[in-house]
Structure formats: structure tokens, C-alpha cells
Amino acid sequence: MGSSVLSSSTLITALCLALSMSSLVQSQQTGITRHYTFNIRLKNVTRLCHTKAMVTVNGRYPGPKIVTREGDRLLVKVINHVSNNITIHWHGVRQLLSGWADGPAYVTQCPIQTGQSYVYNFTVVGQRGTLWWHAHISWLRSTVHGAIVILPKLGVPYPFKKPYKEVPIIFGEWFNADPEAVISQALQTGGGPNVSDAYTINGLPGPLYNCSAKGDTYKLKVKPGKTYMLRLINAALNDELFFSIANHTVKVVEADAVYVKPFDTDVVLITPGQTTNVLLETHSSHNNATFLMEARPYATGNGTFDNTTTAAILKYDHHLKQLPLLRPTLPSLNDTAYAASFVSKFRSLNKSQVPTNIDKRFFFTVGLGTSPCPNNNTCQGPNGMKFAASVNNISYVLPNTTTLLQTHFSGKLRRAYAPDFPTSPLHPFNYTGTPPNNTLVSNDTKVVVLPFNTTVELVMQDTSILGAESHPLHLHGYNFYVVGQGFGNYDPVKDPLKFNLIDPVERNTVGVPSGGWIAVRFKADNPGVWFMHCHLEVHLSWGLKMAWVVLNGNGPNEKLLPPPSDLPKC
């Protein structure tokens, strides 16, 4: 057990400031306060003829759905009844002035230990749509996750036809083994982890797997001639997914809780961490078939992956007899051309407030590498070394006796990090060409420090050191505008001329293309410490992560509030 980094005198000052700031924040709220309780418990769950005890919230997999409205305050008490440490991240929620509620372990909080609890206290500001929550420590999010449905303010309509019904569709992964044991073994051996045994839709693998029982398939009954909103969430640990419904087209209307210009598609690509709302118009009559909704991976790189297909059933409710199942046609597993084409269709519904005058420009390489095998060990990674992943060749090491946010708030930098994360690679090379001879990465804890209101342009470049691979990057505490993307090496002279500064899509998670780059912009107007990482859990475990420190501004609503009294201790 560790101790707080704040002295008693600092705490008294912090509590006084908290009271005054709390009153100010409360005065700005227009919604209501909603209370939830998350009990973290073990539950025996059976899938594909295999029963295992898994970590769940309130005994449910996926976990409970949170329904709120824009402007509401959420108080979620998390009580840990299992032997694992736990944290919960509210993925995509901006957490304005509430960074202590963001959730990543050792970044904004120490984990909630066995028998302990923590109340996540935050307000949903300026957001509506679909987000999600999940555990943010080790691989526990494989079973600890659920939907967040943010309805518009009362009296504010959707900018599209009101759906007859709204249905969360959560994609996940099922491991016959304990996922914690899977990643623990991989980190010990230095090799790649065992892949999952199935993908799931709303916790169920579907009828295409061997030993799939009658109750292992999710079924969505629909009425003819109605509009359904499917709130798609990719909670899978390690794979981007193609999704399609046989003989049906959907209309994409929202991404990461931001409305987009609607477009029709037969196939949706969704990366881990992303959410996508689609409208499904059911046919006026269907008497001759039942339809499968299927998802399978879009996979890049040379690593092993689960190449199976999960399925659910779309059934019109007037069907009284057994009908043939129709299957959709999905792109090939490595169809990067389709992936790029699909992503390029996203545009903000209205003119975006994208920053045009940039204060700071960053160029980050993201990819895989290696680190030395410990002495007297035999490692299963490339050339007898350990797999590692990095940003600008730094494989990130988190503290384990304090947190980055506590270190920042207390001003004791030496406790956890150095404020000199490189703005570009220290040793430039042909990122998408012949790999360099040296694949070793460094291990360090460095951050980028930004003054309040800094406008940022960030280019993220995939590298082919151990094979080109797509990387879904997620930024905590912010949305960003995706202003450009392309294949090959980023050209800082020619490529910015093609940036979309009119209506770029606004997201919190975006895929860095395999063998390519992506450019995003955001304004650093939320003080605190904000994690950025690959949402492929194996790459996160290998170190593909970093953090941004955004300093306080001068105004009363521009300062990070003090930590809550029940903040967990390490």
C-alpha cells in the first residue's frame, strides 16, 4: 500500500478550492444527477461448451447499460469484490475538469483494490450519442465493459428520422482461458499472446462456431417497415471488425458520439474503441428468409489472429416457420483498400471548428519493435528477444506507486515522469520501406507538456519495422479532427495541401492506416493528464502508449480540480 502524494496542508487548501469550484460547476449544469452502482464480481459463464469464472459488473456480460442525457451528472460507485485490482474508464467522455474520473490505472488513479470502492463523479458536457465504459487495467476489459447511451437534451431531436427502436450491438472476444493468464504468459515469454476462441455479439458467439449451443446466439426481432438505430460498439480486445447484415443496407449517422453526414453502406468497419450509430430500415415484407448479422476481423501485419466469424440473427417477427438463413458478404480479412475507402466517407455533419492556426506540430511513429530478453531467460519474440511497441521509439513504462495525474497535481515531477517526450523520431528513417537493422526500442516514462489552449497538429505514422500494421489510437479527454490520411511516408510539404479543414470527422479513436499515416488536430482546452494509446490491447501491453499533460489556464473554469477524498491509493 502506498501513500497519498499530497501533504495535509495541501489537502486543506485543495478541499476549500474543491468546494468553491464544485459550486461553480454545479451552477452550469442543466441536467439531473444519475446514480449507478457497479459491483465487480466473479461469475461462472458458459460459452462454446466451456465454463469459466469471469470478472463481471453486477454479474452481467456485457455489463449494464448506462443511459443518460447531455448535461447530466453521473455518480458511479464501483465496489471491488474480486482479487484483481480494477479501474473503469468512460471511453470518449470528455471529462471536462474531472480528470480524476477518467480511469486508466496509474495514469489518473491508482486501482481500486479488493474490498475497496471509488465513486466516479463527472458531468456529460456537449456530447450526445453512443460511448462506452470498460476496465482500464491489464486485459480485464475483455469482460468488464458496457454501453453508454447519451440522449440529446429534452426537446432536442435527432438530426435524422427518429428510430422506432434503439439497440446496442457490442462486439467482443471470448477466451476459453482466463485473458489475464493469456497476457501474463505472453509478457513472461516475450512472444505473442494466444488469440481468442471466438468473437461475440452482445456476449454471444453465434451459430457458426463448433459446439455453439442454442442459447449462444443473439437474436434481434424486428417489425417490417420500421427504422432501427443500431448502436455499434467494438469492445474486442485485439481486432478491427467488418460488420454486415445479409440483404440489408445501413445508413451511418454518428461516430464516437458525434453526428456525421449520413451515408449508406453494406459493410461497416469499426476498430476497437470506436462506436458507430447506423440506421437500419427494415423491408416492408420478408417472408422467405432469416438474416445473419456477421462480424469478422480486418487484420493487418504478420501476427496470428482469430480469423473466425461471429453471427447474430435478424428475424422479422411475423415469421412463424423455420426459414433459411442468408449470410452477408464481407471483405477479405486484409482488404486495406476497402478499409481506407470506408474511413474516407466520414465527414462532420456541420462545418467543423477545426483549429487552423497551429501552435505545436508533432510527428509520432507508431509500431512494433523489440526489447532485450532478460538475462538467463529464453524469449519467444523476434530473434530471441521480447516483442515491444512504441511511440517515437519509446515503449512507455507506467509508474506503479503513484499516478501521472497525482504527480502533475502535486508538482513532484521526479516521482513519475520526465516532461520531454520527443516531438518527432530521434532517428528518422524510411518508415514504410526496408526496416532498419536495429529494432530495439527504449523504455521510459516521458510526457508532452502543453500550455492551456494550445492548438495541436499530430501526424501519426505507421512503421514497417516488424511488418506494417493498422493501429487504432485513442486519446483520452479529447475529441480530435481527422484532417488527413494517406499511405506511404508522410510528406510534410505536399500532404498538408490536401487536408480537409472544412468538415473533417471528429473522433476520439482513429485507425492509423497499415503502411500509412493519419493527421489530427485538437485544442488543448482540458487541463489534466491524458493518456493516448493503441486500442489493440496487446500493443498497449507492449508499450504503445504515451501521455499529454495540459497545464491550467488562468480562468476559474480552466483549472484542474483537486482529487476527491476517496481517490484510491496505490
Secondary structure, DSSP 8 states (H G I E B T S, - for coil): ----SS-HHHHHHHHHHHHHHHHHHHHH--S-EEEEEEEEEEEEEEETTEEEEEEEETTBSS---EEEETT-EEEEEEEE-SSS-B-EEEET---TT-GGGS--BTTTB--B-TT-EEEEEEE--S--EEEEEEE-STTGGGTSEEEEEEE--TT---SS---SEEEEEEEEEE-SS-HHHHHHHHHHHSS-----SEEEETTB--TTSTT--GGGS-EEEE-TT-EEEEEEEE--SS-EEEEEETT--EEEEEETTEEEEEEEESEEEE-TT-EEEEEEE--S---S-EEEEEEEEE--SSS------EEEEEEETT--S---EE------TT-HHHHHHHHTT-BBSS------S-SEEEEEEEEEEEE---TT----SGGGSEEEEEETTEEE---SSS-HHHHHHHT-GGGT-BS---SS-SS---TTSS--S--B-EEE-BEEEE-TTEEEEEEEEE--TT----EEEEETT--EEEEEEEESS--TTTGGGG---SSB-EESEEEE-TTEEEEEEEEE-S-EEEEEEESSHHHHHHT-EEEEEE---SSTTSS-----TT----
